[in-house]
Amino acid sequence: MDRPDLPLNALRVFEVATRQGSFTKAAIELRVTQAAVSHQIARLEDLLGVTLFLRTSQGLVTTDEGLLLFPVLEHGFDAMARALDGLGGRRNIEVLKVGVNTTFALGWLMPRLTAFRQAHPEIDIRISTNNNRVEILREGLDMAIRFGTGGWSGHEAIGLMDAPLSPLCAPDLAKRLLHPADLGQMTLLRSYRSAEWPGWFEVAGAACPPVSGPVLDSSIALAELAASGAGVALLPVSMFSQYIAQGRLVQPFGITVSAGRYYLAWPSDRPVTRAMGTFSKWISGQSPEETGPSSA
C-alpha cells in the first residue's frame, strides 16, 4: 500500500488528547507545552481538512471524524509498542490496564491477582481503582470491572458474579436488630444509588423508613463507617467476608436484594488483544457465575 507522509507527531498528540479529553492533560503526558499540543492538532486538522475537536462549556469534545480516527491510531501505536518490545532479544511483555471498582478490587480481585501474575508473567497487568464511574477510553484503560446491570452503550461485557446486598453493622448495633422494622431506629448509611434501601425493605416485607443518613460514593467507606458503629450500611456481603470473619461487621438478617452484578467490560470497537483475552478467560474461570459475552 502506498503511504502518504504520515504526520506521526501530530497523530500521537491527537491520540493522547482524545484519550485524556484535555489539551492540558495531554501536554502533561507528552511532556510538552499546551501550546505545542494545540499547534500539532491545528496542523493535523489543516492536513486532513476536518475538525477533530470542539471546545464547549463542558470541555473538549471529539468530533465524529475524530472518533473515527482515534481507535485506529490507538491500536496502531499499541501494536508498534509491542513490536518494539520484542526487538533485541527483549521479552515481549504486553501491558494490560484494567480499571476496577474499589470494592471488587479489595474484596475479591487483589487476593487472587498474585496467582494470575505467576501464571502469566508475559502480561504486565496494571490495576487502577475507581468508584464505578469510569471512562475506559478517556482514562487510557483496556478494560474495566464495573458494578451494574451491564447496560453500557458501545461496550462488550462479560458477567462475573452477582453481589446481593444486605444490611451490615457493628456487633453492638446488631444485638438491637431483631426484626427488619427495627432498622427504623437506626441511622441508615446510603450510597449514591438511592433505590437500594427501599428495594431491600420491599423484599423484607417492611415499610422503608425515611433514609437520611450520610451519602457516600464508596462501599469501602460505608463499611468502615458501619464498623465504627455510626449506622447500618447496605453492602454486597460477599465483598466484605473478611470484615465479617474478623467480627467487625455482622449481618443481622439473611435477607438480600439484588442491585446488579460485577461485569468485565471493554469498548466494542476495540479488538481483543492476547492479554485482554487471557485475563478475560482467567477471571471468568475464577468467578462462580460465568456468563457469556454480551453487547451492552
N, C-alpha and C positions, 0 to 999 in steps of 0.2 A: 504494500500500500504506500502510495506517495504521501509524504507528510509535509505539511507547511512548516515554516519555522515556528516552533512551539514556544510561546512566552511562559517558560516554566516558572520563573519567579512570580509572575502575576497570577498564574494558575494556583500556585501554592498559597499565595496570600489570600486568594478568593476562597480556597478550601478551608483555611483556618478561620477566616472572618465569618463564613457561613456557619461553621461548626460552633464557634464561640458566640455568634449573634451580636458581635460588637467589634468595631474597629479598635477600640481601646484595648480590649482583651486580646485581640489578635496581635496587636503590636507588642503586648507583654510576652505572649507565647513565642513570637518570632524574634524578639529582642531588637525591635526597630522602633522608630517613632510612629505615632499615629498618622502624621503627615505622609510618611513613606507608604503606609498601608493605603491611604486614600489615593495617592498617586498611582500605585500599581492597579488598583481597582478601576480608576478612571482610564488608565491605559488599556486595560483589558476590555472595558465597555466600548471604547472607541474602536478597538481592533475588531470586536465581534459585531458591533453595530446594534447592541441591545443594552437595556438597562438591567443590571444584576441586583441592585439593592434599592429599596425605597426607605427614606428616612421619615418616620411617622412619630406622632406623640407617644406611641407605645414603644418606640425604639426602632432598631434596624429590622427591616422586613425583606426577606429574599423573594425576588420575583419568580414567576413561573419558569422563566428562562434559566434563572439561577438554580432553581430546584431541579431542573432537568440536567444541568451540568454537574451539580455537586456530587451525586453518588458515583458518577463515572470517574471523577477526579479522586475521590476518597479511596475507591477500590484500586485505582491505578497507583497512587502513592503508597498504599499499603503493600501492593504486590512488589513494587520496586524496593521497598524496605526489606521485605522478606528475601528477595533475591540477593541484595547486598549483604545481608546477614549470613547467607550461605557461601559467600566467596572466601577465598583464602584459607580454606580448611576450618573455618569457624563453624560451630554448631548452629544449626538452623533452629533458633528459638522463636516461637510465634507468640506475640503478646496478645493476651485476651483481657479486655477491660470490661468488667461487669459491675453495674450499679446494683446495690442490694438494699432493700428495705431493712432498716436498722434492727427491727425486732427479729426478722428472719435471720439476719447475719449473726446476731449474738445468741439467739435461742436455738438455732439449728445448723447453719452453714459452717461457721468458723470451727466448731469442734471436729468437723468432718473434712475440712479443707486440706489438712496435712496429708490425708490418705490420697486425695486427688493429686497433689503435688508430687508425692512419691511415685504414683502410678504413671504420671505423665510429666516427666522432667522437661520434655520438649516444649511445654506450654508455660509461659510466664503469666500466670493469672494475677490480675491486679484488681482488688476489690475496693470500691468506694461506697460508703453508706449514705442513705438518704431517708427522708421521712415519707417516702412513697410518691412524692411529686417529682418525677424525674423525666427529663427530655433526653432520650438516648443520643440523638444526633447532636444536639446543642452541647451536650456535656462530653462529647468525644468518646462515648461508650460503644461497645459492640452489642451488648445485651443488658437486660435488667431483670431483676426479680422483683415483682410487684404484687401487691395485695389488692384484690378487687374482683370484678366479675369477668374480666377478660375482654371487655368491650372497648378496645383501644384502636381507633381508626388508623389504618395504614400499618398495622403491626401483625406479625405472626405470634402466636402464644401457645405454650405447652403448659397445661395444668399440672401443678406439682403436688399440692395437698390442700385439703380443707383445714381450716383453723377456727373451729367453732368457739364462740365467746361465752364466757361465764363470769359471774362476779367473783373477784378475788380480793381479799383484805387481810389485815394483820390478825394474828390469832386472838387477841383480846376482843376485837370487834366481832369476830366470827362467833364467839360464845353468846353474843346477844342476838344472833340471827337464827331464829327457829323456823320462820316462815318467810316467803318472798315479800309479804306485806311489811315485814319488819324493816326492810330497806328504806321505807319511807321516813324512818327516824335517823337515817344516816346521810352523810354528805356523799353524793354520787359523783365521782370524778368522771369527766367526759373527754372523749376525743372530738376531733373536728367533724366526725360523722354523726350528726345529731340524731339519726334514726335508730341508733344501736340500743340505747336503753329502752325506748318504747317497744322495740321489736322483742327484746328479751322478756319484758313484763307480759307481753301478749302471749308468748309461748308458755310462760309460767302461770298464766291464768289469773293474773293480779293486775289491779289498776296501777298505772305508772304515775308515781308522784311527781310534783314539779321538780325538774332537774336543774339545779342552779350551781352545781359545783364548778371548780376551775376547768377550763378547756385547754387541753394540751395536744400538740400535734405529734407526740411520740409515745408509743406504748411503753417504752422503757421508762420514760419519765412518769407515766401513770403508775407503773408497777412500783417504782421507788417511792412515790408519794403514798400509795396504798400501804406498802410495807412499813412506812413510818407511822401509820395509824391515822393519817389525815382523812381517810374516807375509803369508799369501796370503788374499785375500778372494774370495768367490763373488759376482759382481756382474752386473747387466744391462749387457752390453758396449755396447749402443747408447747408453746414457745416459752413458757415460764415454769417448766417442770423442775428446773434447778432451784428456783425460789421456793417452790412447794416442798421439795426434798430437804431444803435447809431449814424449813419451818418459818421462813419469813412471810410467806403468803399461805392462806388457807382458802379452799374452795368450799364455801358453806352449803351450796346447793349443787346437785348434779345436773341441773337444767342448763342446757346450752342453746344458743341460737347461731345460725349460720349467717355471716355477713359478707362472705366472699371466699376466695381461695388465693393461694400463692401461685403465681404464674412466672414462667421464664419467657420473656418477650424480646423481640428484635424487629427492626423495620422490615416491612415486606419486600422493599426493593433492594435489600442488601443480600448479596449472595452469601450462603452459609460457608464459612471458611472451615478448614480442618479443625482448628481449635474450637470454633463455635459448635461444630458437630460433636466433637469429643466431649465437651463439657455438657452439652445438652443430653447426650446419651448417659453420661455418668450420673448427673443429678436426677434424671428421670428414674434411673435404676435404684438410686438411693431413696427416693421418695416412696411412701407407702401406697400412693394412689395415683399412678401414672395415667395420663390421658394422652391421646394423640394430638399432633399439632393442629391448630385451628386458626383461620383468619380472624383477626379481632378488629 
